[in-house]
């Protein structure tokens, strides 16, 4: 028997639904009183990638992803 586990981050193997795209970020932020521009999502992700590139330790650290998501939201115009 062969068993496998796949870990996917940002469209590598699986294209996620709208929750993980610009409109999903806009809806999530709106639920928390943060106004963002969903059209800025693609540029925001490109800008936020540096938060992941800076990581040298390959041990999982949830704070890295918190900073990454925070940067995306900020680049989409969100604050607070």
N, CA and C atoms as an extended XYZ file, in Angstrom:
240
Properties=species:S:1:pos:R:3:atomname:S:1:resname:S:1:resid:I:1 pbc="F F F"
N         0.837       -1.180        0.000 N   UNK     1
C         0.000        0.000        0.000 CA  UNK     1
C         0.884        1.246        0.000 C   UNK     1
N         0.528        2.189       -0.813 N   UNK     2
C         1.244        3.464       -0.872 CA  UNK     2
C         0.376        4.530       -0.216 C   UNK     2
N         0.978        5.275        0.678 N   UNK     3
C         0.279        6.386        1.323 CA  UNK     3
C         1.089        7.646        1.108 C   UNK     3
N         0.419        8.736        0.902 N   UNK     4
C         1.123        9.997        0.663 CA  UNK     4
C         0.348       11.142        1.285 C   UNK     4
N         1.079       12.145        1.663 N   UNK     5
C         0.494       13.374        2.176 CA  UNK     5
C         1.078       14.509        1.361 C   UNK     5
N         0.228       15.356        0.825 N   UNK     6
C         0.671       16.507        0.045 CA  UNK     6
C         0.418       17.778        0.839 C   UNK     6
N         1.401       18.634        0.856 N   UNK     7
C         1.254       19.962        1.443 CA  UNK     7
C         1.351       20.959        0.293 C   UNK     7
N         0.374       21.811        0.180 N   UNK     8
C         0.322       22.747       -0.940 CA  UNK     8
C         0.222       24.168       -0.412 C   UNK     8
N         1.022       25.060       -0.968 N   UNK     9
C         0.980       26.465       -0.578 CA  UNK     9
C         0.809       27.308       -1.833 C   UNK     9
N        -0.253       28.094       -1.873 N   UNK    10
C        -0.485       29.053       -2.953 CA  UNK    10
C        -0.367       28.485       -4.359 C   UNK    10
N        -1.302       27.669       -4.737 N   UNK    11
C        -1.509       27.248       -6.123 CA  UNK    11
C        -0.443       26.322       -6.694 C   UNK    11
N         0.376       25.692       -5.882 N   UNK    12
C         1.399       24.792       -6.398 CA  UNK    12
C         0.763       23.572       -7.061 C   UNK    12
N        -0.101       22.886       -6.356 N   UNK    13
C        -0.754       21.698       -6.890 CA  UNK    13
C        -2.257       21.882       -7.057 C   UNK    13
N        -2.842       22.609       -6.151 N   UNK    14
C        -4.292       22.752       -6.120 CA  UNK    14
C        -4.651       24.228       -6.233 C   UNK    14
N        -5.607       24.520       -7.083 N   UNK    15
C        -6.083       25.896       -7.205 CA  UNK    15
C        -7.227       26.095       -6.221 C   UNK    15
N        -7.003       26.858       -5.153 N   UNK    16
C        -8.025       27.001       -4.112 CA  UNK    16
C        -9.209       27.838       -4.579 C   UNK    16
N       -10.276       27.708       -3.850 N   UNK    17
C       -11.484       28.466       -4.155 CA  UNK    17
C       -11.329       29.935       -3.818 C   UNK    17
N       -12.401       30.685       -3.946 N   UNK    18
C       -12.357       32.139       -3.777 CA  UNK    18
C       -11.953       32.619       -2.385 C   UNK    18
N       -12.040       31.765       -1.379 N   UNK    19
C       -11.653       32.183       -0.022 CA  UNK    19
C       -10.191       32.590        0.038 C   UNK    19
N        -9.361       32.010       -0.830 N   UNK    20
C        -7.931       32.299       -0.815 CA  UNK    20
C        -7.504       33.120       -2.022 C   UNK    20
N        -8.427       33.932       -2.516 N   UNK    21
C        -8.152       34.848       -3.606 CA  UNK    21
C        -8.599       36.242       -3.159 C   UNK    21
N        -8.440       37.216       -4.013 N   UNK    22
C        -8.734       38.601       -3.646 CA  UNK    22
C       -10.108       38.824       -3.059 C   UNK    22
N       -11.119       38.258       -3.671 N   UNK    23
C       -12.486       38.456       -3.185 CA  UNK    23
C       -12.686       37.810       -1.823 C   UNK    23
N       -12.067       36.676       -1.598 N   UNK    24
C       -12.164       36.017       -0.293 CA  UNK    24
C       -11.512       36.842        0.799 C   UNK    24
N       -10.361       37.416        0.486 N   UNK    25
C        -9.696       38.299        1.447 CA  UNK    25
C       -10.574       39.517        1.723 C   UNK    25
N       -11.202       40.078        0.678 N   UNK    26
C       -12.060       41.248        0.862 CA  UNK    26
C       -13.226       40.915        1.790 C   UNK    26
N       -13.877       39.778        1.545 N   UNK    27
C       -15.019       39.381        2.391 CA  UNK    27
C       -14.586       39.140        3.833 C   UNK    27
N       -13.488       38.414        4.015 N   UNK    28
C       -13.004       38.137        5.366 CA  UNK    28
C       -12.686       39.436        6.095 C   UNK    28
N       -11.965       40.316        5.439 N   UNK    29
C       -11.597       41.586        6.073 CA  UNK    29
C       -12.837       42.416        6.391 C   UNK    29
N       -13.815       42.442        5.479 N   UNK    30
C       -15.048       43.203        5.717 CA  UNK    30
C       -15.770       42.699        6.963 C   UNK    30
N       -15.742       41.393        7.191 N   UNK    31
C       -16.371       40.828        8.396 CA  UNK    31
C       -15.699       41.327        9.669 C   UNK    31
N       -14.465       41.807        9.542 N   UNK    32
C       -13.708       42.291       10.698 CA  UNK    32
C       -13.487       43.803       10.645 C   UNK    32
N       -14.301       44.496        9.825 N   UNK    33
C       -14.266       45.951        9.769 CA  UNK    33
C       -13.056       46.535        9.053 C   UNK    33
N       -12.413       45.750        8.187 N   UNK    34
C       -11.240       46.226        7.460 CA  UNK    34
C       -11.605       46.320        5.983 C   UNK    34
N       -11.371       47.476        5.389 N   UNK    35
C       -11.687       47.711        3.984 CA  UNK    35
C       -10.440       47.476        3.139 C   UNK    35
N       -10.508       46.522        2.203 N   UNK    36
C        -9.393       46.260        1.301 CA  UNK    36
C        -9.896       46.242       -0.134 C   UNK    36
N        -8.976       46.423       -1.060 N   UNK    37
C        -9.281       46.435       -2.488 CA  UNK    37
C        -8.879       45.082       -3.080 C   UNK    37
N        -9.861       44.271       -3.454 N   UNK    38
C        -9.578       42.924       -3.953 CA  UNK    38
C        -8.778       42.932       -5.256 C   UNK    38
N        -8.834       44.013       -6.009 N   UNK    39
C        -8.070       44.085       -7.265 CA  UNK    39
C        -6.572       44.196       -7.021 C   UNK    39
N        -6.177       44.511       -5.805 N   UNK    40
C        -4.751       44.630       -5.469 CA  UNK    40
C        -4.152       43.317       -4.954 C   UNK    40
N        -4.946       42.251       -4.940 N   UNK    41
C        -4.512       40.981       -4.364 CA  UNK    41
C        -3.244       40.427       -5.013 C   UNK    41
N        -3.206       40.316       -6.322 N   UNK    42
C        -2.046       39.706       -6.992 CA  UNK    42
C        -0.752       40.454       -6.675 C   UNK    42
N        -0.786       41.772       -6.751 N   UNK    43
C         0.404       42.573       -6.417 CA  UNK    43
C         0.748       42.430       -4.941 C   UNK    43
N        -0.267       42.337       -4.096 N   UNK    44
C        -0.040       42.194       -2.652 CA  UNK    44
C         0.668       40.882       -2.343 C   UNK    44
N         0.270       39.816       -3.004 N   UNK    45
C         0.920       38.515       -2.785 CA  UNK    45
C         2.373       38.590       -3.230 C   UNK    45
N         2.631       39.175       -4.391 N   UNK    46
C         4.021       39.300       -4.855 CA  UNK    46
C         4.861       40.071       -3.840 C   UNK    46
N         4.316       41.126       -3.281 N   UNK    47
C         5.044       41.932       -2.302 CA  UNK    47
C         5.270       41.154       -1.005 C   UNK    47
N         4.269       40.388       -0.593 N   UNK    48
C         4.343       39.658        0.684 CA  UNK    48
C         5.279       38.456        0.629 C   UNK    48
N         5.589       37.980       -0.549 N   UNK    49
C         6.456       36.800       -0.662 CA  UNK    49
C         7.798       36.978        0.024 C   UNK    49
N         8.268       38.198        0.126 N   UNK    50
C         9.549       38.429        0.789 CA  UNK    50
C         9.508       37.975        2.249 C   UNK    50
N         8.327       37.975        2.854 N   UNK    51
C         8.195       37.485        4.236 CA  UNK    51
C         8.504       35.999        4.311 C   UNK    51
N         8.189       35.266        3.250 N   UNK    52
C         8.481       33.836        3.216 CA  UNK    52
C         9.925       33.584        2.791 C   UNK    52
N        10.425       34.400        1.863 N   UNK    53
C        11.795       34.238        1.378 CA  UNK    53
C        12.826       34.472        2.473 C   UNK    53
N        12.488       35.317        3.432 N   UNK    54
C        13.431       35.678        4.493 CA  UNK    54
C        13.635       34.551        5.505 C   UNK    54
N        12.764       33.550        5.488 N   UNK    55
C        12.837       32.461        6.461 CA  UNK    55
C        13.958       31.500        6.067 C   UNK    55
N        14.876       31.301        6.977 N   UNK    56
C        15.983       30.387        6.732 CA  UNK    56
C        15.770       29.037        7.402 C   UNK    56
N        15.039       29.027        8.490 N   UNK    57
C        14.778       27.801        9.234 CA  UNK    57
C        13.583       27.095        8.603 C   UNK    57
N        13.716       25.829        8.305 N   UNK    58
C        12.645       25.104        7.633 CA  UNK    58
C        11.683       24.419        8.600 C   UNK    58
N        11.747       24.798        9.851 N   UNK    59
C        10.805       24.295       10.848 CA  UNK    59
C         9.561       25.182       10.790 C   UNK    59
N         8.381       24.567       10.829 N   UNK    60
C         7.136       25.333       10.743 CA  UNK    60
C         7.045       26.344       11.878 C   UNK    60
N         6.697       27.558       11.519 N   UNK    61
C         6.494       28.632       12.488 CA  UNK    61
C         5.272       29.418       12.043 C   UNK    61
N         4.171       29.297       12.784 N   UNK    62
C         2.934       29.951       12.364 CA  UNK    62
C         3.068       31.463       12.273 C   UNK    62
N         3.978       32.052       13.029 N   UNK    63
C         4.170       33.506       12.977 CA  UNK    63
C         4.611       33.982       11.591 C   UNK    63
N         5.349       33.145       10.882 N   UNK    64
C         5.763       33.494        9.515 CA  UNK    64
C         4.528       33.698        8.644 C   UNK    64
N         3.564       32.805        8.760 N   UNK    65
C         2.368       32.904        7.941 CA  UNK    65
C         1.441       34.019        8.411 C   UNK    65
N         1.442       34.312        9.696 N   UNK    66
C         0.678       35.453       10.201 CA  UNK    66
C         1.229       36.747        9.597 C   UNK    66
N         2.564       36.878        9.563 N   UNK    67
C         3.181       38.063        8.950 CA  UNK    67
C         2.887       38.127        7.452 C   UNK    67
N         2.937       36.981        6.789 N   UNK    68
C         2.674       36.905        5.346 CA  UNK    68
C         1.255       37.383        5.033 C   UNK    68
N         0.272       36.851        5.736 N   UNK    69
C        -1.124       37.241        5.514 CA  UNK    69
C        -1.325       38.710        5.876 C   UNK    69
N        -0.695       39.146        6.967 N   UNK    70
C        -0.790       40.555        7.356 CA  UNK    70
C        -0.265       41.480        6.272 C   UNK    70
N         0.835       41.099        5.657 N   UNK    71
C         1.398       41.915        4.569 CA  UNK    71
C         0.453       41.969        3.375 C   UNK    71
N        -0.156       40.846        3.058 N   UNK    72
C        -1.113       40.841        1.946 CA  UNK    72
C        -2.241       41.819        2.231 C   UNK    72
N        -2.796       41.740        3.424 N   UNK    73
C        -3.916       42.627        3.783 CA  UNK    73
C        -3.474       44.086        3.767 C   UNK    73
N        -2.311       44.376        4.282 N   UNK    74
C        -1.803       45.762        4.257 CA  UNK    74
C        -1.622       46.257        2.832 C   UNK    74
N        -1.062       45.414        1.960 N   UNK    75
C        -0.839       45.800        0.568 CA  UNK    75
C        -2.131       45.959       -0.208 C   UNK    75
N        -3.207       45.356        0.306 N   UNK    76
C        -4.521       45.528       -0.310 CA  UNK    76
C        -5.227       46.753        0.248 C   UNK    76
N        -4.541       47.487        1.129 N   UNK    77
C        -5.097       48.729        1.663 CA  UNK    77
C        -5.633       48.621        3.072 C   UNK    77
N        -5.540       47.462        3.676 N   UNK    78
C        -6.081       47.263        5.013 CA  UNK    78
C        -5.158       47.779        6.094 C   UNK    78
N        -5.743       48.202        7.182 N   UNK    79
C        -4.973       48.636        8.348 CA  UNK    79
C        -5.826       48.418        9.584 C   UNK    79
N        -5.156       48.450       10.717 N   UNK    80
C        -5.903       48.320       11.968 CA  UNK    80
C        -5.589       47.049       12.692 C   UNK    80
